[in-house]
Amino acid sequence: MLTPVIIVEDSRAFTESKLNMSCPVCKQGELIMHYRVSKIPYFGEIFLMTIRCTNCSLRISDILAVHEKGELPERHEIKISKERLGDLVVLSSGAIVMIPELSIEMTISQETGGEITTVEGVLLESIEYINLMLKEEKNPEKRKILEKLRAILENERKKPSGKLTLVVEDRHQRSAIIPEKLWSEKVEEERIRALGMNKDLQKKALTLGKQMVREKMKELI
């Protein structure tokens, strides 16, 4: 699991909406969606969503990036440089994060939902993952390989060479790598209430919520 840089704890910041869908698990409850939208100028929106059943324990959470110019690509790829360490990495559930030069690959859990981190956060989590592997690995040769990988990642975090590549793949096209200059100073958190709500964003959120339920159910079957 990648270390998130944005953690939402204030549930009052979320808007509640009915999806007008019955629960696909218990067939009795109604699905309720709680969501919040962060607008990023010149990019689009990031939707933080949680869907729950009013009757059973069904709960679905995810983070979805939506580009203002249409569908996002399935694959995002950048060179890890000093200028890109602060880029925002929006990872929807099921997305795959890779550093191919080091044969590193991590999949975002379907159970925990999406995550938001930075390019530097991906490097830090990769280092932590290797540290966990070193605690279990007894083979001297394999330990040397892991220690070498850790040293490379630590050096790249401190002084990026521009030789490593960060790749994000998401077949649902809801993940993104957003340049730091677009979000660091310009992100505006929009707490959308029932009164004065932007109807376009409300409609988009409801559509995304219903799509998310259908996709999650297909994966569980």
N, C-alpha and C positions, 0 to 999 in steps of 0.2 A: 504494500500500500504506500503510495507516495505521500510525502508530507504536504498538507495543504497550507496555503498562505492566506486563504480567506475562509474564516469559520463563522458561520451565522448561528448565533445563540439566541437572539431575541425573536421569539416566534411572533411577536406583535408586528414585526416588519413584513410579515407575509400576508398575502391576500388569500382568502378562502373562497373556493368556487365548487359548485356541484358539477360533476362530469355528465350527469344524466345517464349513467351506466350502472348496471347491477354488477355486483362482485362476481368475477368469473370463477372464484374458488368456492365460496359458500352458497352462491346463487340467491342470497337473501338480503345482504347488506347493500348499501349505496356507496359509490365511490366518491370521496371528497378529495379535492386537490388543494394543497397549500403551496403558493409559489411567490417568488420575488424576482424582479427583473433589474439587471444592471445594464445601463446603456453605455456603450463605448463608442464615442464619436468616430466616424469614418470606418467603423467596422460593423457594428450591429448590436445585438443583445446577447446577454448570458442569462439563461433561465435556471433558477434553483427551484427544484420541484420535489414535493413529497405527496404521494397519493396513498390514501388509507381507506379501508373498508369500515363502515359504521357498525358492522356486526362481528366480523372475525378478525384475525390477527394479520391479514394481508397488509403489507406496507411496502411501497416502492419509492425509492429516492434516486434522483439523478441530477446531473448538471448538463445543460445543453447549450451549445453555442449556435447562434443563428446569424448568418451574414446578411447584411442589408441588400447585397446585390444578387442574392440567390443561394443556391446550394454550395456548401463548402466541399472541397475536394476530399477524397477518401484518404489521401496521403499528404502529410506535411513534412517537409525536410529542410533543415537549416544547418549551417556549420556553427559549431559552438565557439564563439569568439567572445572577447571581453564585452563588446557592445551588445551581445545577445543574452548575456547571463540573466538579465532582469526581464526578459520577455515572458509574458504570461502564457502558461500552458494549461489550456482547458481540456480536461479529459472526461469524456462521457463514459459510462460503464461499458465494458467490453473493448475499449480502445487498447491498442498495443503500443508500448513505448520501447524504442530500440536505440542502441548505440552500436551500429553494425561493426565498426572497426574493432570493438572489444567483445563482440558476440554477446552483448547484454540485451536481454529482452524481458519486459515486464508487462503483465496484462492487468488492466484495471478491473477489480472484482465486480461481478454482476450483483452480488449481495449487498455490498456497502454503497453502491451508487458511484456517481462521478466525483472527481476531485479537481481542485484548482491549485496549481503550484507555479514555479518558475523554472527556467532552464537550470539555474543553480540548484534549485530544489531537487530536480531530477538527478543531478550529479551527487548531491548529498545522500539521497535515498539509495542510490547505487552503491555508494561507499558503505552505508549501513547494512545493506543486504550482503555485501561481501564479508563484513565483520561477523555477521551471523553465521555465514558459511564456514568461516575460519574457526569458530568455536566448536563446530561439529567435525571438521575435516582432520583426519589423523595422518593421511598419506603425505610424506614430506614433499614430494614432487608437486602434488596438487596444491599444497599450501604455498609453495614458492610462486606458482602461477597466480593464485589469488592475491598474494601480497604484492606481486608486480602490478596486477590490475588496479588494486587499491592505490598504489603509489601514483600510477598514471592519472587516475581520477582526481586524487588530491591535488596533483600539480595542475591539472586542467581547470580545476575550480579556482585555484589561486591565480594562475597565469595561463588562460586559455591560449592554445597554439593555433586554433582554427583548423586543426587537422581532423578533429572528431566531428561526427555527424549525429544530430538528434533527429530521429524519425518517429512520427506519430501516425499510426494507421487506424482508421475507424470506418468500418463498412457502412455505418449508419450516417456518416457525414455530419457529426455533431461535435467533433473535437476541433481544436484550433491552437495554433501558436500565434499569439498577438504581440507585435512589437511593443516594447516598453514605452516608447514615446507616445503611443496611442492611448495607453491606459493609466500610466503612473500619475499624471496630473489632471487628466480629463474625465476620469470615470465619475459618473454621477449616479449615486444610489437612488433609485426611484422607489419609494414606498407607495405602492398603488393600493388605494382603498376602494371600497364600493362606490363612494361618491367621488366624482371628478376623475374616474378611471379613464385611461386612454383605451378606447374601444378596440383599436387595431391590435394593441398588445394583449388585451384580454382575449380576443378571438384567437390570436396566435398561440397563447398559452393553453387554451382549452384544446385546440387542435393537437398541439404537441403532447399534452397529457393523455389524450385518447390514443394517439399513436404509440406512446410509451407503454401503456397498459397492454395493447395488442401484441407488441413486440416481446414484452417480458413473458406473457403467457405462452407464446410460441416457443420461447427458450426453455420454459419449465416443462412443457409437454414432452 
